[in-house]
Amino acid sequence: MGMYQEHALEGASAVELVVALYDGILRFLYAASTAVERGDATGRRIAVKRALDIIIHLQARLRMDVGGRPAQALSEFYASIFAQILQASQSASQQKFEHAIECVRNVRDAWRQVARGEGVPAADSSSEATPATVHLPNRAGSPERDAAATAHWTA
C-alpha cells in the first residue's frame, strides 16, 4: 500500500476499511467490464485478478469462530461472487459483470449503513457490527436475508 493510501485510511474504523475494500472490488469490476467492451482481454484479466485478490483477502479475514451465522453468510457470499466474477471473465460478458457489480454494491451499501451508525446495536456499540440486513444470493440466485446486527466478528 502506498504512503498516500496509508495516510488516507489512517483513523478509519474497521467497518470503513471494509467499505473501502468493497469500493475497490467495484472499481476493478467496472474496469473489467469496460475492458470487455474494448475487447481488451489482458486488461480484463488484470482487473479481474485484482477484484478476486480483494475477495480472497476479505474471506481470509472472516472470524468463523466468533462470527457465527453472519460470518458464514459472508463466506458464502464471497464464494458466490468469486464464482460469478470468474464466469463473467471466462465468457467475457458485460452482463455478468454488471450482475456481480449489483450484488457487491448491495452488500457494500449495507456495510456503509453500519459505518454511518445505522443498524449498530445500541447495547454494545464498542464492538464491530455487521450489516443489520444483508441480501445475499443463495445457490438458487434469489435474495436471502440474514439478521446479523448483534454478531461480533472481524471482516
C-alpha atoms as one frame of an Amber mdcrd trajectory, in Angstrom:
protein
   0.000   0.000   0.000   1.361   3.410  -0.907   2.175   6.107   1.615  -0.795
   8.231   0.468  -3.254   5.346   0.864  -1.925   4.532   4.331  -2.468   8.124
   5.444  -5.882   8.341   3.774  -7.076   5.265   5.679  -5.417   6.192   8.970
  -8.059   6.563  11.646 -10.700   4.750   9.606 -12.806   2.249  11.525 -12.696
  -1.441  10.669 -16.116  -1.102   9.003 -14.942   1.894   6.948 -11.963  -0.170
   5.778 -14.341  -2.951   4.678 -16.384  -0.370   2.719 -13.144   0.834   1.074
 -12.290  -2.754   0.067 -15.756  -3.213  -1.455 -15.248   0.066  -3.345 -12.015
  -1.418  -4.702 -13.817  -4.554  -5.863 -16.383  -2.386  -7.642 -13.695  -0.229
  -9.276 -11.952  -3.332 -10.672 -15.235  -4.906 -11.828 -16.115  -1.715 -13.716
 -12.617  -1.776 -15.262 -13.113  -5.425 -16.283 -16.489  -4.635 -17.845 -15.002
  -1.702 -19.757 -12.142  -3.929 -20.921 -14.707  -6.420 -22.295 -16.346  -3.560
 -24.191 -12.960  -2.608 -25.697 -12.055  -6.220 -26.481  -9.046  -5.908 -24.140
  -8.564  -9.446 -22.773  -5.367  -8.541 -20.898  -6.990  -5.555 -19.195  -9.982
  -7.710 -18.266  -7.780 -10.398 -16.713  -5.722  -7.875 -14.725  -8.840  -6.143
 -13.347 -10.485  -9.486 -12.508  -7.373 -10.703 -10.695  -7.287  -7.559  -8.563
 -11.004  -7.858  -7.672 -10.541 -11.531  -6.782  -7.470 -10.709  -4.663  -9.615
  -8.378  -2.529 -12.330 -11.021  -2.154  -9.704 -13.579  -1.089  -8.410 -11.075
   1.481 -11.905 -10.444   2.861 -12.640 -14.178   3.007  -9.360 -14.856   4.836
 -10.162 -12.176   7.442 -13.524 -13.685   8.444 -13.547 -14.967  12.028 -15.753
 -18.021  11.789 -15.082 -18.868  15.460 -16.816 -15.714  16.703 -18.876 -14.676
  13.689 -21.498 -17.403  13.677 -24.208 -17.216  11.038 -23.289 -13.742   9.714
 -19.698 -14.811   9.070 -20.972 -17.982   7.366 -23.333 -15.906   5.209 -20.495
 -13.585   4.174 -18.248 -16.562   3.453 -20.940 -17.972   1.149 -21.364 -14.543
  -0.465 -17.622 -14.289  -1.156 -17.569 -17.797  -2.673 -20.617 -16.969  -4.806
 -19.310 -13.604  -6.036 -15.870 -15.145  -6.725 -17.522 -17.762  -8.962 -19.694
 -15.114 -10.675 -16.653 -12.976 -11.479 -14.720 -15.958 -12.860 -17.693 -16.887
 -15.046 -18.096 -13.293 -16.249 -14.420 -13.172 -17.159 -14.336 -16.563 -18.874
 -17.356 -15.673 -21.009 -16.221 -12.031 -21.414 -19.775 -10.998 -20.527 -20.542
  -7.398 -19.635 -23.988  -8.513 -18.471 -22.452 -10.975 -15.985 -20.028  -8.318
 -14.746 -22.992  -5.935 -14.251 -24.786  -8.588 -12.180 -21.699  -9.108  -9.999
 -21.381  -5.322  -9.585 -25.007  -5.120  -8.447 -24.501  -7.893  -5.867 -21.308
  -6.335  -4.480 -22.906  -2.871  -4.402 -25.873  -4.157  -2.362 -23.611  -5.629
   0.313 -21.296  -2.576   0.235 -24.317  -0.318   0.825 -25.272  -2.389   3.885
 -21.728  -2.001   5.255 -21.905   1.744   4.558 -25.071   1.953   6.693 -23.195
   0.257   9.538 -20.276   2.698   9.085 -22.723   5.610   9.441 -24.031   4.126
  12.668 -27.317   2.821  11.306 -28.085  -0.720  12.361 -25.383  -0.841  15.033
 -26.727  -2.440  18.215 -27.128   0.182  20.923 -26.332  -2.279  23.716 -22.754
  -2.808  22.583 -21.643  -0.012  20.297 -17.952  -0.501  21.118 -17.675  -3.768
  19.191 -17.607  -4.235  15.455 -21.006  -4.755  13.909 -22.164  -6.441  10.756
 -24.801  -5.099   8.390 -28.213  -5.371  10.041 -29.742  -6.974   6.980 -27.668
  -8.237   4.094 -29.249  -9.538   0.914 -27.114 -12.413  -0.288 -27.684 -14.556
  -3.343 -28.290 -18.148  -2.305 -27.463 -21.077  -4.545 -30.732 -20.620  -6.459
 -29.876 -16.960  -7.067 -32.710 -15.433  -5.047 -32.032 -12.931  -2.242 -31.614
 -14.250   1.249 -31.812 -12.175   4.428 -29.597 -12.662   7.414 -30.193 -10.591
  10.524 -26.657 -10.039  11.672 -26.755  -6.868  13.741 -25.840  -8.481  17.020
 -22.893 -10.607  15.894 -19.296  -9.663  16.628 -16.569 -10.629  14.195 -13.747
  -9.231  12.152 -14.067  -8.847   8.407
